[in-house]
Amino acid sequence: QVQFVESGGGLVQPGGSLRLSCRSSIRFFSLYDVGWYRQAPGKQREWVASITRSISTTYADSVKGRFTISRDNAKNTMYLQMNNLKPEDTAVYYCNADNYRGNYWGQGTQVTVSS
């Protein structure tokens, strides 16, 4: 059974930074496209950023220029560096891994941006 360990969430003031990590137990992690999603209270889950097997990155317009997604295949881990955080970034953040073998989700980590 695939497991994820997410960490790095918390409370931060507007303009601050956080780095989320998501370590997985997936075999052949390097063969998966991975990404981050978020869900704010009362809203649908939305895509935030993705990084493919070939290390191509894409971002939602709302986070472009502020967030950076990366991965370390040797550690089976993906990251999301979040800078210049805004109150509207407040949400539960989920990591995701996807390929023909399956689609897997982390348990989520809370990010709260508030003064």
Accessible surface in RSA format (square Angstrom, percent):
REM  Atomic radii and reference values for relative SASA: ProtOr
REM  Chains: A
REM  Algorithm: Lee & Richards
REM  Probe-radius: 1.40
REM  Slices: 20
REM RES _ NUM      All-atoms   Total-Side   Main-Chain    Non-polar    All polar
REM                ABS   REL    ABS   REL    ABS   REL    ABS   REL    ABS   REL
RES GLN A   1   211.88 118.5 132.98  97.2  78.90 187.9  55.87 118.9 156.01 118.3
RES VAL A   2    42.73  28.1  23.24  21.0  19.49  47.0  24.10  20.9  18.64  50.5
RES GLN A   3   120.32  67.3 114.98  84.0   5.34  12.7  26.00  55.3  94.32  71.5
RES PHE A   4    21.65  10.8   3.47   2.1  18.18  47.3   3.60   2.2  18.05  51.7
RES VAL A   5    77.79  51.2  75.06  67.9   2.73   6.6  75.71  65.8   2.07   5.6
RES GLU A   6    14.45   8.3   0.00   0.0  14.45  34.4   0.00   0.0  14.45  11.8
RES SER A   7    57.94  49.0  52.19  69.7   5.75  13.3  39.13  83.3  18.81  26.4
RES GLY A   8    33.73  41.6   0.00   N/A  33.73  41.6  21.62  59.3  12.10  27.1
RES GLY A   9    29.73  36.7   0.00   N/A  29.73  36.7   2.88   7.9  26.85  60.1
RES GLY A  10    29.56  36.5   0.00   N/A  29.56  36.5  29.45  80.8   0.11   0.3
RES LEU A  11   132.55  73.8  99.60  71.3  32.95  82.8  99.60  69.9  32.95  88.7
RES VAL A  12    22.88  15.1  17.55  15.9   5.34  12.9  22.88  19.9   0.00   0.0
RES GLN A  13   122.31  68.4 120.30  87.9   2.01   4.8  31.86  67.8  90.45  68.6
RES PRO A  14    61.44  44.8  39.40  35.9  22.05  80.1  39.81  32.9  21.64 134.5
RES GLY A  15    48.86  60.3   0.00   N/A  48.86  60.3  22.45  61.6  26.41  59.2
RES GLY A  16    21.42  26.4   0.00   N/A  21.42  26.4  20.74  56.9   0.68   1.5
RES SER A  17    58.87  49.7  39.17  52.3  19.71  45.4  23.02  49.0  35.85  50.2
RES LEU A  18    34.43  19.2  29.24  20.9   5.19  13.1  34.43  24.2   0.00   0.0
RES ARG A  19   128.51  54.0 115.03  58.6  13.48  32.1  34.48  47.1  94.04  57.0
RES LEU A  20     0.00   0.0   0.00   0.0   0.00   0.0   0.00   0.0   0.00   0.0
RES SER A  21    26.34  22.3  26.34  35.2   0.00   0.0  12.39  26.4  13.95  19.5
RES CYS A  22     0.00   0.0   0.00   0.0   0.00   0.0   0.00   0.0   0.00   0.0
RES ARG A  23   132.78  55.8 131.24  66.9   1.54   3.7  37.20  50.8  95.58  57.9
RES SER A  24     7.84   6.6   0.00   0.0   7.84  18.1   1.84   3.9   6.00   8.4
RES SER A  25    61.97  52.4  34.55  46.1  27.42  63.2  42.59  90.7  19.38  27.2
RES ILE A  26     4.46   2.5   2.24   1.7   2.23   5.4   3.27   2.4   1.19   3.2
RES ARG A  27   182.65  76.7 169.98  86.7  12.67  30.2  74.06 101.2 108.59  65.8
RES PHE A  28   101.18  50.6  84.74  52.5  16.44  42.8  92.70  56.2   8.48  24.3
RES PHE A  29     3.33   1.7   0.72   0.4   2.61   6.8   0.72   0.4   2.61   7.5
RES SER A  30    46.97  39.7  41.72  55.7   5.24  12.1  19.23  41.0  27.73  38.9
RES LEU A  31    80.34  44.7  78.81  56.4   1.53   3.8  78.81  55.4   1.53   4.1
RES TYR A  32     6.37   3.0   6.37   3.6   0.00   0.0   0.00   0.0   6.37   7.9
RES ASP A  33    47.06  33.0  45.86  45.6   1.20   2.8  15.18  35.7  31.88  31.8
RES VAL A  34     3.07   2.0   0.00   0.0   3.07   7.4   2.63   2.3   0.44   1.2
RES GLY A  35     2.81   3.5   0.00   N/A   2.81   3.5   1.98   5.4   0.84   1.9
RES TRP A  36     0.00   0.0   0.00   0.0   0.00   0.0   0.00   0.0   0.00   0.0
RES TYR A  37    57.20  26.7  57.20  32.5   0.00   0.0  20.87  15.7  36.33  44.8
RES ARG A  38    14.33   6.0  14.32   7.3   0.01   0.0   2.27   3.1  12.06   7.3
RES GLN A  39    62.52  35.0  58.52  42.8   4.00   9.5   9.53  20.3  53.00  40.2
RES ALA A  40    23.69  21.8  19.85  30.6   3.84   8.7  20.25  28.5   3.44   9.1
RES PRO A  41   116.96  85.2  88.83  81.0  28.13 102.3 101.39  83.7  15.56  96.7
RES GLY A  42    93.40 115.2   0.00   N/A  93.40 115.2  46.10 126.5  47.30 105.9
RES LYS A  43   144.71  70.6 131.98  81.0  12.73  30.3  82.47  74.2  62.24  66.3
RES GLN A  44   162.24  90.7 148.90 108.8  13.35  31.8  53.45 113.8 108.79  82.5
RES ARG A  45    93.39  39.2  67.63  34.5  25.76  61.3  24.93  34.1  68.46  41.5
RES GLU A  46    81.30  46.7  76.06  57.5   5.24  12.5  31.09  60.1  50.22  41.0
RES TRP A  47    89.22  35.8  78.57  38.0  10.65  25.0  76.98  41.0  12.24  19.9
RES VAL A  48     0.82   0.5   0.65   0.6   0.17   0.4   0.82   0.7   0.00   0.0
RES ALA A  49     0.00   0.0   0.00   0.0   0.00   0.0   0.00   0.0   0.00   0.0
RES SER A  50    28.17  23.8  28.14  37.6   0.03   0.1  15.46  32.9  12.71  17.8
RES ILE A  51     3.49   2.0   3.46   2.6   0.03   0.1   3.49   2.5   0.00   0.0
RES THR A  52    44.02  31.3  44.02  44.6   0.00   0.0  43.53  58.5   0.49   0.7
RES ARG A  53   122.29  51.3 106.78  54.4  15.50  36.9  19.96  27.3 102.33  62.0
RES SER A  54    93.47  79.0  62.56  83.5  30.91  71.2  54.25 115.5  39.22  55.0
RES ILE A  55    97.86  55.7  80.73  60.1  17.13  41.3  80.73  58.1  17.13  46.5
RES SER A  56    58.71  49.6  50.21  67.0   8.50  19.6  29.02  61.8  29.69  41.6
RES THR A  57    57.45  40.9  36.46  37.0  20.99  50.0  12.43  16.7  45.02  68.1
RES THR A  58    74.91  53.3  70.94  71.9   3.97   9.5  66.16  88.9   8.75  13.2
RES TYR A  59    42.82  20.0  32.12  18.3  10.70  27.8  26.23  19.7  16.58  20.4
RES ALA A  60    18.62  17.1  14.87  23.0   3.75   8.5  18.62  26.2   0.00   0.0
RES ASP A  61   123.08  86.2  99.29  98.8  23.79  56.3  38.47  90.5  84.61  84.4
RES SER A  62    65.94  55.7  42.59  56.8  23.35  53.8  50.58 107.7  15.36  21.5
RES VAL A  63     0.32   0.2   0.30   0.3   0.02   0.1   0.32   0.3   0.00   0.0
RES LYS A  64   123.09  60.0 103.46  63.5  19.63  46.7  63.55  57.2  59.53  63.4
RES GLY A  65    81.67 100.7   0.00   N/A  81.67 100.7  42.85 117.6  38.82  87.0
RES ARG A  66    26.55  11.1  21.43  10.9   5.12  12.2  20.50  28.0   6.05   3.7
RES PHE A  67     5.89   2.9   0.00   0.0   5.89  15.3   0.00   0.0   5.89  16.9
RES THR A  68    73.19  52.1  72.41  73.4   0.78   1.9  44.75  60.1  28.44  43.0
RES ILE A  69     4.82   2.7   0.00   0.0   4.82  11.6   0.00   0.0   4.82  13.1
RES SER A  70    44.11  37.3  43.80  58.5   0.31   0.7  33.34  71.0  10.77  15.1
RES ARG A  71    28.27  11.9   1.83   0.9  26.44  63.0   2.19   3.0  26.08  15.8
RES ASP A  72    45.03  31.5  40.54  40.4   4.49  10.6  14.17  33.3  30.86  30.8
RES ASN A  73    53.25  36.7  39.30  38.0  13.95  33.6  17.78  42.8  35.48  34.3
RES ALA A  74   104.23  95.8  56.20  86.7  48.02 109.2  69.51  97.9  34.71  92.0
RES LYS A  75   131.28  64.0 118.64  72.8  12.64  30.1  74.15  66.7  57.13  60.9
RES ASN A  76    40.54  28.0  40.54  39.2   0.00   0.0   9.35  22.5  31.19  30.1
RES THR A  77     7.98   5.7   7.98   8.1   0.00   0.0   4.69   6.3   3.29   5.0
RES MET A  78     0.00   0.0   0.00   0.0   0.00   0.0   0.00   0.0   0.00   0.0
RES TYR A  79    29.57  13.8  29.57  16.8   0.00   0.0  15.07  11.3  14.50  17.9
RES LEU A  80     0.00   0.0   0.00   0.0   0.00   0.0   0.00   0.0   0.00   0.0
RES GLN A  81    57.98  32.4  57.80  42.2   0.18   0.4  28.36  60.4  29.61  22.5
RES MET A  82     0.00   0.0   0.00   0.0   0.00   0.0   0.00   0.0   0.00   0.0
RES ASN A  83    61.96  42.7  61.96  59.9   0.00   0.0  18.13  43.6  43.82  42.4
RES ASN A  84    78.75  54.3  74.94  72.4   3.81   9.2  20.36  49.0  58.39  56.4
RES LEU A  85     1.32   0.7   0.00   0.0   1.32   3.3   0.00   0.0   1.32   3.6
RES LYS A  86    78.79  38.4  78.47  48.1   0.32   0.8  31.10  28.0  47.69  50.8
RES PRO A  87    74.76  54.5  67.62  61.6   7.14  25.9  67.99  56.1   6.77  42.1
RES GLU A  88   122.62  70.4  96.76  73.2  25.86  61.6  63.33 122.5  59.29  48.4
RES ASP A  89     0.45   0.3   0.44   0.4   0.02   0.0   0.02   0.0   0.44   0.4
RES THR A  90    32.74  23.3  29.90  30.3   2.84   6.8  27.99  37.6   4.76   7.2
RES ALA A  91     1.51   1.4   0.90   1.4   0.61   1.4   1.51   2.1   0.00   0.0
RES VAL A  92    42.69  28.1  42.56  38.5   0.12   0.3  42.56  37.0   0.12   0.3
RES TYR A  93     0.00   0.0   0.00   0.0   0.00   0.0   0.00   0.0   0.00   0.0
RES TYR A  94    34.43  16.1  34.43  19.6   0.00   0.0   8.78   6.6  25.64  31.6
RES CYS A  95     0.00   0.0   0.00   0.0   0.00   0.0   0.00   0.0   0.00   0.0
RES ASN A  96     8.51   5.9   8.51   8.2   0.00   0.0   0.15   0.4   8.35   8.1
RES ALA A  97     0.00   0.0   0.00   0.0   0.00   0.0   0.00   0.0   0.00   0.0
RES ASP A  98    58.11  40.7  57.96  57.7   0.15   0.4  10.44  24.6  47.68  47.5
RES ASN A  99    20.23  14.0   3.01   2.9  17.22  41.5  11.90  28.6   8.33   8.1
RES TYR A 100   185.53  86.6 140.29  79.8  45.24 117.7 129.99  97.7  55.54  68.5
RES ARG A 101   117.69  49.4  86.04  43.9  31.65  75.4  24.34  33.3  93.35  56.6
RES GLY A 102    20.99  25.9   0.00   N/A  20.99  25.9  20.99  57.6   0.00   0.0
RES ASN A 103    79.14  54.6  53.67  51.9  25.46  61.3  28.40  68.3  50.74  49.0
RES TYR A 104    62.85  29.3  59.95  34.1   2.90   7.5  39.22  29.5  23.63  29.1
RES TRP A 105   103.70  41.6  78.88  38.2  24.82  58.3  63.49  33.9  40.21  65.2
RES GLY A 106     7.68   9.5   0.00   N/A   7.68   9.5   1.12   3.1   6.55  14.7
RES GLN A 107   113.60  63.5  80.06  58.5  33.54  79.9  69.33 147.6  44.27  33.6
RES GLY A 108    14.27  17.6   0.00   N/A  14.27  17.6   0.48   1.3  13.79  30.9
RES THR A 109    19.87  14.1  14.07  14.3   5.81  13.8   8.08  10.9  11.79  17.8
RES GLN A 110    85.56  47.8  77.26  56.5   8.30  19.8  49.78 106.0  35.78  27.1
RES VAL A 111     0.00   0.0   0.00   0.0   0.00   0.0   0.00   0.0   0.00   0.0
RES THR A 112    42.13  30.0  42.13  42.7   0.00   0.0  30.56  41.0  11.57  17.5
RES VAL A 113     4.74   3.1   0.00   0.0   4.74  11.4   0.00   0.0   4.74  12.8
RES SER A 114    57.72  48.8  49.66  66.3   8.05  18.5  21.31  45.4  36.41  51.0
RES SER A 115   126.19 106.6  65.83  87.9  60.36 139.0  47.77 101.7  78.42 109.9
END  Absolute sums over single chains surface
CHAIN  1 A     6265.2       4838.6       1426.6       3199.0       3066.2
END  Absolute sums over all chains
TOTAL          6265.2       4838.6       1426.6       3199.0       3066.2
